[in-house]
Structure formats: C-alpha cells, structure tokens
Amino acid sequence: MKTSLLFIAAALAEIGGCFAFWAWWRLDKSAWWLLHGTGSLIVFALLLALVDSAAAGRTFAAYGGIYVASSLLWLFTVEGRMPDRFDLAGGALCLAGCAVIFFGPRAGA
C-alpha cells in the first residue's frame, strides 16, 4: 500500500512539474511557473527514492505504468480531453507491465 501511495504521489509531482514547464514554454505562462516545476520535480525524485526496493532501475520501470495511467487521468481532469480507447488500452497494458515488473518473483531475492 505504501508503494502505491508513493508512486501516485510521485506521478502527481512529476506531471505537475512537467506541466509547469509545458505551460511556460507552450502556453506563454510566466517564468515563475518554472520555479513551481522545478520544486515539483525535486519532490517527485524524493518520493520515488522512498520506495522500498533493492534496485532503482526496477523501481523506475514499475513506476512508469503508474505515470502513464496518471497522465491519462491528467489529460481528462486538467486538460478536459477524453482519453480514447487506444489511450485506455495502452494505459491498461502499462499498468499490467508495472505489476509484472514490481511484483514478479525474483530468483535469490
């Protein structure tokens, strides 16, 4: 449960941080958005580092599925665009892959 909450919080921080840069660059928002974006990306990295795992790369790979699903939720809730069936199918595949990577049995682990 703790891992899931850390992944979700990390995804929100990463997406928020990246969106701040997007807003500054693509939507002509104030450069102050970069301060928020940088802070959010620092929080993202710290949250992901709190995940209890012996291998950083495996943690990052497993987190990727949560990021994709959270990005699709952002698409709908913040940007007001409905994910299409390909978005949803891809998100489901990513979450399945995330579960296989993170929860799969490990030899010698």
Protein Blocks (a to p, Z undefined) as FASTA:
>chain_A
ZZmmmmmmmmmmmmmmmmmmmmmmmnopafklmmmmmmmmmmmmmmmmmpccfbfklmmm
mmmmmmmmmmmmmmmmmnopacdfklmmmmmmmmmmmmmmmmpccehZZ
